[in-house]
Amino acid sequence: MSTLITTDVSNYEAQGYGDPSRTMKALTWQGKNSVKVVETACPTIIDKGDVILRVTGSTICGSDLHLFHEAIPDLQKGDILGHEFCGVIESVGPAVKKVKVGDRAVASFQIACGQCYYCKKKLSSMCERTNSSEKAYKLYGRRTAGMFGYSHFTGGFAGGQAEYVRVPFGDVNLLQLPDDIPDEKGLYLSDVLATSWNAVVDTRVEEGDTVAIWGAGPVGQMAAEFSFYNGANRVILIDGGHGKWRLDFVKKILPKLETIEYTNLSKDESVTTTLKKMCDGRGPDVAIECAAGEYTKGWAHYFERLFGMETDTPELINEMITSVRGFGRCGITGVYAGYCNHFNIGSLMETGIRLIGNGQAPVQKYWEDLLKYIQQEKIHPLHMVTHRFKLEDMEMVYDLFNKRDPGMQKVFVQTKFSAPPAPGAPALTEL
């Protein structure tokens, strides 16, 4: 693999790339279900295209819980986590031309080179030059982009749940934020907004469609909002297992939304039969999975995952395939890492279902347009943001987020460099 980037720098001090004269706070992975805020060396410029960003905002993503649960391979103790962050540019390498010291910017969660076949097509999540993992290449049959704070399976880059972060290819992977976009809105261009948008447009939600969405977390919430924005006539949101507060939360924001609490169905009903009844016996036109492959519903898949017989459960995908109308469209946006058993390929083939792997959303394909939509108040990131915390409290915040603490949807994590809360953003919660 031809590369112009130094990979596997997941903790600057541990890998010998930190500045020992300057330290920072950073959240590190310490083992299954264990994270710790540590004092560690600040990053330095390593490659000519690097930018050092002073972090002013980060967050926790539902996909961070897959790391927390050790459902993603090749994590190492001490890896700095966090793939969604924004900040102010502290220093730049000699090859950086587009961004400059003092700019406010948000980072794409995936790391793109800007020059390979896929990057030139704005498919940044498939960058061929930023992920050196041979294990990932062999499993997927092709390269995927490196990611911040997401294990050595995706290149081993230190993340942004920290006070400073190194951003490789800074001209490519940073989007400058204008003065009228506060961090509490701009931050989410790093992942969740582009991921939700891609789920909707890549699965081709069209005027008049009925859309069913699995998962009422932030991605599912914004996918529901974006489905209406793109012309859907009906949106049905499916969740359960942690109380119905998330369904109620999204329903308050989107009054037209219909919901299914799958844990409250009668024993003779399933998600599939319920959707059929709601949609004239045929089912919705589109199904979008915004949960993930690690969350099992039945004992069989629980034990198969426990004993390493599969990495992911297909239960939600099978529900989608059997729920949509014939020749319907199913999009997978929740994280799936490897293999699953008992996939209903017969229903897929026999009834003409289009199964679309939405992939890790190519953030850079969408983020400039999404920024304009935020400025025009056509889309509303703050609809999903419920809490603000300090970086120093992240160990407790991970625990609360993992428990689906009632009322906690999406959070904003401040550092000592952050501005006061913007109008309409949550106030700081002291823990």
N, C-alpha and C positions, 0 to 999 in steps of 0.2 A: 504493500500500500504506500503510495506517495503521500507524504505529509509535510505540512509546514507548521505543525503545531505540536507542542509538548503535552502528552496525555498522561493519565495516571498521576495527577497532582491533586489528591483528594484531601490533603491536609498539608498546608505549606511547610509547617515546621517538621512534620514527620518525614516528608519527602526531600527535605533539604533546600526548599525554594523560598522559605520565609525569611523575613527580616527580623533577626533576634533582638534588635534594638527597639522594635515597636511591637506591641502586643494588642490583641483585640479579643473581644468576646465572640464565641461561635458555638453553635449547637452541633454536637457530634453524636454519631450512632455508637452505642456501646454494647450492642447485642440485642437479641430479640426482645422487643417491648421495652427497650431501655435507651434513653437519650440523656445527654448531659451538656450543660453550658460550661465551657472551659475557657481559660485564658491561654491564647496561643499566638504564634507569630503572625504578623500581617503578611499579605502576599506582596510579591515584587514582580516587576516586569520580567518575563521569561523570554517570550518570543516578540519579534518586532511589531506584530500587530496587536499586542496586548493592551488592554486598558485596565487600570485599577479603579474600581468604583467604590465610593464611600456610601454605604447602604443607608437609605433613609426610610425604606419600607420593604417588608417581606410578608409572607403569609404561609399558612399550612394548606396543602392541597390534599384531597382525598387520596390521591396516589402516593403521597408521603406515608400514608398508613401502611401501604404495601411494603415499604422499606422498614417501617417500624415493626411490622409483623414478620419480617425476614422472608417475604414472599418473592422478592426479587433477588437473583443470584449475585454473587461476587461483591457483597458488602464487606468492608473491613472495619474493624474497631478503630474509632477515631476519625472516620470519614465525616467531613462537614456537610450537613444536609441543606436542602432548600433550593428549589428550582424556579421560584417566582420572586423577583425582587426589582427594585428601582433605586436610584440614588443620584449622586453628583460625582462627576468624573474628577478623580484626584490626580491621576497622571496617565500619560499615554506613551506607547512605544514609538520608535522612530518611523515606522511605516504607517502610522495612523494619520489620516488626512481629513476625514469627514467630520469626526467629533473632536471636541477640544476640552481642555481642562475648564471646569466650572459649569459645563452643560449638565442640565438635569436629563436623565435618560432612564428608560426601562429596558431590561434585557429580555431577549427571547429565551425561553427555557431550554430550547435546543440550540446547539452550537453549530453554525454553518460556516463554510469556508468562503462562499460567495462565488466560486469559480468552477466548481465541478459541474457535471452534466445536470444533476438534479437542482443544484442551487441556481443555475442559470434559468431554470424553468419555475423558480419560486417554490420549489418543493423542498424546502430547507430541512425537513425532518428526515430526508433520505440522503443528506450530505455524505459523500463517499470518502471524506478525508479527515473527519474529526472523531471517529470512534475506532480505536485500535483493538477492540476486543475480538479475538479470534473465535471465542465461544459463541458470541452473538452472531458473527458472520456464518458460522457453520449451522447454527440453529435456524436462522432466517433465510439463508441462501443469498444474502446480499448485505451490504453495509447499511447501517442506520446511523443517524447523526449522534454525536456526543450530546450529553445533557448535563446540566449543572446539578450537583448534589444528588446523583441518582445511581450510585454504585459504579464499580469498574466494568460492569456489563455494558454500560453506556459511556465508557471512556475514562471514568475515574476522575471527574472534575469536582473540585471543591464548590459547595453551594453558597447560596446567599442568605441563609439564616445566620447571619454574621454581621460584623460591623464593616468589614471590607471584603471584596471579592475580586478575583482576577477574571476578566472577560476576554477570552481569546477572539481574534478577528473582530476587534471592537467596532470597526467601521461597519461591519455586516450585522453584528448581533445586538446593537444598541439602537433604540429609536428615541430621538430627542423629544422631550415633552415640552409643549408650549406653556406659557405662564398661566393660561386659563384652565389648565388641567392639573388639579392637585394630585399628589401622590396617591391618595385614597381612590382615585379613579384610574389614573394611568398605570398603576401597579399591575392591574389585572389583565392588561394587554400582553403580559408575559406568557400567559397560558390560558386561564379559564375562559376568557372571552373568545379567543381564537378557537379554542377546542370546542366550545359550545356552538359557535358559528359554523365551523367545519362540519360538525355532526349533522347540522340541519341542511346546509347547502350541498354537502357531498352525498347525502342520502336523498337529495333532490325533493325536499318538501316543496309542494307546489300549491297554487291557488286552489282552495276548496278541499284540500286534503284533510283527512282525520289522522292524527299522529298520536301514537302511544309511546310514552317515554318511561323507561325503567330507571328508577333512582331519582330521589328528590333532593339530592345534595346540590351544591352550587352549580355544577355543570348541568345537571338535569333541570334545575330551575331556569338557568339562562337559555338552555335549549328550548324549553317551553316558551319563554318570552320571544326568542328568535323565530320559533315556528309560527307564532301568530304574526310576527313582523313580516315573514315571508309568505303570508297568505293562507295559512292553515285555517280551516273552518272550525275544527275541534281539536283540542289537545287533552289527552288523558294521561295523568301522571300516576305512576305506580310505585308504592313504597310500603314499608312495614318493618316490624321487628324491633324498632326502637321507639315505639309510640307513634302517634299520628301527628306529632307537632310539626314535622317538616312539611307534610302535606298541607296542614292548616296554614303554615307560614307562607308557602308559595301561593295558596289560594287567596290570601288577603291581597297579594300584589297583583294576581291575575284572576279577577273574579269569574271570567269565562271558563276557567280551568275546571275539568272534571277529574276526579281522583278515584283510585282503588287502593284500599289498605289491604294488602294480600294476607296479612295475619288475622284479619277479621272476617274472612270469607267463611261461609258455612262449609261443612266437611264434604258436601256434594258439589261444591263449586271450586273452580280453579281460576287463575288469571285468564287463561285462554277462553274458558266457557263464559266468563264474565264479559270479556271484551267482545266476544261474538254476539252476546245478547245486547250489548250497548251499541253495536254497529250493524244492525239489520241482518244478523246471522253470518255475515261474511267476514267481519273483522276490520280493523283500521287499514288505511292505505300504506302507512309507514310505521315502522317500529324502530326506536333508537335506544340502545343500551348504554346507560350512563352510570353504571354501578361498578362492576369489575368481576373478574373470573375467580377471585379467591373466596367469595362469599357463598357458601353452600346453603342449600335449603333442605336437602334430605340427608339421611344418615349414610347412604351408600357413597355419595361423593365426599362427605366429610371424612370418612375413613380412607377413601382412595387418595385424597390429598394428604392426609396425615401420614400414610405409609409410603408416600412418594410414587404412587401409581399413576398420578396425573399432577400437573402443576396448576391446572385451572378446571373449574367446573363449567359444563356447557348448559346448565339448567336454565339460565335466563335466555340464552340464545335459542334453545329449543322452544321455550315459551314464545319468543318472538316469531319464530318460523311457523309455529302452529296457530298463532293468533292472527296474523295479517291475512288479508284477502289473497286469493290466488294471484300470482304475478305481483305481489306486494314487495316492498323494499324494506330491508332490515339493515341498520347501520350499527357497527360495534365501535363505541368510543371508550367505554370502560377498559381498564388495562388488563390485557391477557398476555402472559409471559411465554407460555410454551404449549403444552399438549393437554388435551382433554379426552375423556372417554364417553362413549354412548351419545355421540353427536348424531342428531336426526337428519342424516344426509338424504334419506328417502323422501321425507317431506319437502326438503329443499328442491330436489330434482323433479319429483312428480308433480309439484304444484307451481313450478316456475318462479320460485322466490329468488329475488336478487339479494344476496348477502354481501354487504359492503364493509370491508375493514377500513374504517375511517382513519386508522393509523394514528401516530402521534401527529396532531394537526400541524400543518406547515404554517407556523405563526406568521412568518414574514410575507406570506401570500396575502394576508388579510389585515395586518395590524395598522397600516396607514389608513385604510378605509374605516376600520373600526374606531380609530382615533377621531376621525371626522364625525362619525355618528355620535360619539360621546359629546363632542363640541356642539353639535346641532341638537343635542338632547333627544336623539332618536333611540338610543339605547342607554341603559341606566345601571352601571356597575354597582352603585351603592344600594340597589334593591336587595343584594345578597349579603351585604356586609353588616354584621350584627355586633362585633366586638373589636376592641383595640387593646393590645397587651404590650408589655415590655419584652424585649429580647431576653432579659434576665429571667423571665418567668416561663420560658418555653418548655421546660420539663413538665410543669404542671399543665400548661396549655395542651401539649400533646396528649396527656392523659385525659383531659376533658374532651378533646376533639375525638379521641379514640372511642370514648364512651357515648358519643353523640349527645353530649350534654344538652338537655332541652333548651332550645332557643339559640344555640350556637350554630350558625350557618357558615359564613365566611368571616375570617378575622383579618385584621391589619396589625402587623407587628412593628412596633417602632424601635428605633435605636436612639442613642444619645445625639445623633445627627438629625433627627426628624423634626419637621416643623410641627406646630400645634395642630390639633385636628381641624380639618377644613369644614366649612359649613355643611351640615347635613350628614357628616360622618360621625360614627360613634365616639363617645368620650372614652378616656382611658379607664379600663377596669383594673383595679388594684387587687392582686392576689396575695 
